[in-house]
């Protein structure tokens, strides 16, 4: 769920995603340790059905 939310571009970040900004500021090892993955724009789901098991 968080990977989908953090892969979505934000206006405040100049249409960059929080994931992209974090990967620019920190090394990719940190993202791997957090198990963070960037979801492609056409695959992002921001709908309550994402929460269903």
C-alpha positions as CSV (number, residue, x, y, z in Angstrom):
1,X,0.0,0.0,0.0
2,X,2.7,2.5,1.0
3,X,4.7,1.8,-2.2
4,X,1.6,2.9,-4.2
5,X,1.1,6.0,-2.2
6,X,4.8,7.0,-2.3
7,X,5.1,6.4,-6.0
8,X,2.4,9.0,-6.8
9,X,3.8,12.3,-8.0
10,X,3.1,15.4,-5.8
11,X,2.7,18.9,-6.9
12,X,4.7,20.1,-3.9
13,X,7.6,18.0,-5.1
14,X,7.5,19.4,-8.7
15,X,5.4,16.3,-9.8
16,X,8.1,14.0,-8.4
17,X,7.1,11.1,-6.1
18,X,8.3,10.9,-2.5
19,X,10.1,7.7,-3.6
20,X,12.1,9.5,-6.3
21,X,13.0,12.4,-3.9
22,X,14.1,10.0,-1.2
23,X,16.2,8.0,-3.7
24,X,17.9,11.2,-4.8
25,X,18.7,12.3,-1.3
26,X,19.7,8.9,0.1
27,X,21.3,5.8,-1.2
28,X,19.4,2.9,-2.8
29,X,20.5,0.5,0.0
30,X,18.3,2.4,2.4
31,X,15.3,2.0,0.1
32,X,16.0,-1.8,-0.2
33,X,16.2,-2.1,3.6
34,X,12.9,-0.4,3.9
35,X,11.5,-2.7,1.2
36,X,10.4,0.3,-0.8
37,X,9.7,-0.1,-4.5
38,X,8.6,2.4,-7.1
39,X,5.4,1.5,-8.8
40,X,5.1,2.6,-12.4
41,X,2.6,5.4,-13.0
42,X,0.2,3.2,-15.0
43,X,0.1,0.6,-12.2
44,X,-0.5,2.9,-9.2
45,X,-3.7,2.0,-7.3
46,X,-5.1,4.7,-5.0
47,X,-8.4,3.1,-4.1
48,X,-9.7,1.4,-0.9
49,X,-9.7,-1.9,-2.8
50,X,-5.9,-1.9,-2.3
51,X,-6.5,-2.4,1.4
52,X,-8.6,-5.6,0.9
53,X,-6.8,-8.9,1.6
